[in-house]
Amino acid sequence: QVQLVESGGGRVQPGGSLRLSCAASGRVFHINAMGWYRAAPGNERALVASMTSAGSANYADSVKGRFTISRDNAKNMVYLQMNSLRPEDTAVYYCHFEKTFGTQEHYWGQGTQVTVSS
Protein backbone atom coordinates (compact mmCIF):
# COMPACT_ATOMS: atom_id res chain seq x y z
CA GLN A 1 0.00 0.00 0.00
CA VAL A 2 1.02 3.57 -0.71
CA GLN A 3 -0.44 6.51 1.18
CA LEU A 4 -0.50 9.94 -0.45
CA VAL A 5 -1.16 13.23 1.32
CA GLU A 6 -1.47 16.50 -0.59
CA SER A 7 -0.92 19.98 0.80
CA GLY A 8 -0.48 23.51 -0.44
CA GLY A 9 -3.89 24.29 -1.85
CA GLY A 10 -5.74 27.50 -1.12
CA ARG A 11 -7.23 30.62 -2.62
CA VAL A 12 -5.19 32.86 -4.90
CA GLN A 13 -5.90 35.75 -7.22
CA PRO A 14 -5.63 35.35 -10.99
CA GLY A 15 -2.01 35.58 -12.04
CA GLY A 16 -0.80 34.24 -8.72
CA SER A 17 1.14 31.12 -7.86
CA LEU A 18 0.77 28.08 -5.64
CA ARG A 19 2.95 25.07 -4.98
CA LEU A 20 1.26 21.76 -4.24
CA SER A 21 3.11 19.02 -2.40
CA CYS A 22 2.39 15.30 -2.21
CA ALA A 23 3.99 13.19 0.47
CA ALA A 24 4.13 9.45 -0.21
CA SER A 25 4.57 6.82 2.47
CA GLY A 26 4.26 3.09 2.83
CA ARG A 27 5.58 0.68 0.22
CA VAL A 28 6.91 3.33 -2.14
CA PHE A 29 8.77 1.19 -4.64
CA HIS A 30 8.23 -0.06 -8.20
CA ILE A 31 6.55 3.27 -8.93
CA ASN A 32 6.09 3.64 -12.71
CA ALA A 33 4.71 7.15 -12.72
CA MET A 34 3.44 9.88 -10.46
CA GLY A 35 1.31 12.85 -11.25
CA TRP A 36 -1.40 15.35 -10.56
CA TYR A 37 -5.01 15.28 -11.66
CA ARG A 38 -7.78 17.78 -11.04
CA ALA A 39 -11.54 17.76 -10.90
CA ALA A 40 -13.51 20.97 -11.37
CA PRO A 41 -17.13 21.08 -10.20
CA GLY A 42 -19.28 19.03 -12.55
CA ASN A 43 -16.29 17.64 -14.41
CA GLU A 44 -14.46 14.35 -14.31
CA ARG A 45 -10.96 14.04 -12.96
CA ALA A 46 -8.40 14.93 -15.66
CA LEU A 47 -4.65 14.71 -15.94
CA VAL A 48 -2.73 17.91 -15.22
CA ALA A 49 0.86 16.68 -15.21
CA SER A 50 2.71 13.41 -14.84
CA MET A 51 6.26 12.18 -14.56
CA THR A 52 7.63 8.73 -15.29
CA SER A 53 10.17 6.95 -13.13
CA ALA A 54 12.76 7.96 -15.73
CA GLY A 55 11.91 11.61 -15.19
CA SER A 56 9.98 12.30 -18.38
CA ALA A 57 7.22 14.86 -17.79
CA ASN A 58 3.91 15.28 -19.57
CA TYR A 59 1.44 18.16 -19.25
CA ALA A 60 -2.10 18.92 -20.24
CA ASP A 61 -2.16 21.51 -23.02
CA SER A 62 -4.03 23.95 -20.80
CA VAL A 63 -1.17 24.14 -18.26
CA LYS A 64 1.92 23.89 -20.48
CA GLY A 65 4.32 26.71 -19.77
CA ARG A 66 2.58 27.57 -16.49
CA PHE A 67 2.81 24.43 -14.34
CA THR A 68 5.88 22.36 -13.50
CA ILE A 69 5.95 18.91 -11.93
CA SER A 70 8.98 17.85 -9.94
CA ARG A 71 9.97 15.23 -7.41
CA ASP A 72 12.37 14.52 -4.59
CA ASN A 73 12.98 10.78 -4.57
CA ALA A 74 14.93 10.86 -1.32
CA LYS A 75 11.95 12.39 0.47
CA ASN A 76 9.23 10.56 -1.50
CA MET A 77 7.74 13.90 -2.45
CA VAL A 78 6.09 15.15 -5.64
CA TYR A 79 5.41 18.82 -6.31
CA LEU A 80 3.34 20.88 -8.69
CA GLN A 81 4.43 24.47 -9.13
CA MET A 82 1.54 26.46 -10.57
CA ASN A 83 2.19 29.93 -11.97
CA SER A 84 0.00 32.42 -13.81
CA LEU A 85 -3.08 30.82 -12.33
CA ARG A 86 -6.42 31.37 -14.01
CA PRO A 87 -9.99 31.06 -12.71
CA GLU A 88 -10.39 27.96 -14.87
CA ASP A 89 -7.64 26.27 -12.85
CA THR A 90 -10.04 26.16 -9.91
CA ALA A 91 -10.48 22.51 -8.94
CA VAL A 92 -9.66 19.85 -6.41
CA TYR A 93 -6.16 18.60 -7.18
CA TYR A 94 -5.26 14.97 -6.56
CA CYS A 95 -1.87 13.30 -6.34
CA HIS A 96 -1.61 9.94 -8.13
CA PHE A 97 0.95 7.15 -8.10
CA GLU A 98 1.00 4.18 -10.46
CA LYS A 99 2.80 1.11 -9.20
CA THR A 100 3.55 -2.19 -10.87
CA PHE A 101 4.55 -5.02 -8.58
CA GLY A 102 3.06 -8.12 -10.14
CA THR A 103 -0.11 -6.20 -10.90
CA GLN A 104 -0.73 -2.54 -11.72
CA GLU A 105 -1.95 -0.51 -8.78
CA HIS A 106 -3.23 3.05 -8.58
CA TYR A 107 -3.10 5.21 -5.49
CA TRP A 108 -4.77 8.57 -4.88
CA GLY A 109 -4.51 11.26 -2.28
CA GLN A 110 -7.53 12.86 -0.66
CA GLY A 111 -7.26 16.01 -2.76
CA THR A 112 -6.54 19.65 -2.05
CA GLN A 113 -8.74 22.55 -3.14
CA VAL A 114 -7.30 25.28 -5.36
CA THR A 115 -9.47 28.33 -5.92
CA VAL A 116 -8.43 31.11 -8.29
CA SER A 117 -10.63 34.12 -7.82
CA SER A 118 -10.41 37.86 -7.44
Summary of the structure (lengths in Angstrom):
residues: 118
radius of gyration: 13.8
end to end distance: 40.0
largest distance: 48.0
contacts: 345
relative contact order: 0.32
helix: 8%
strand: 58%
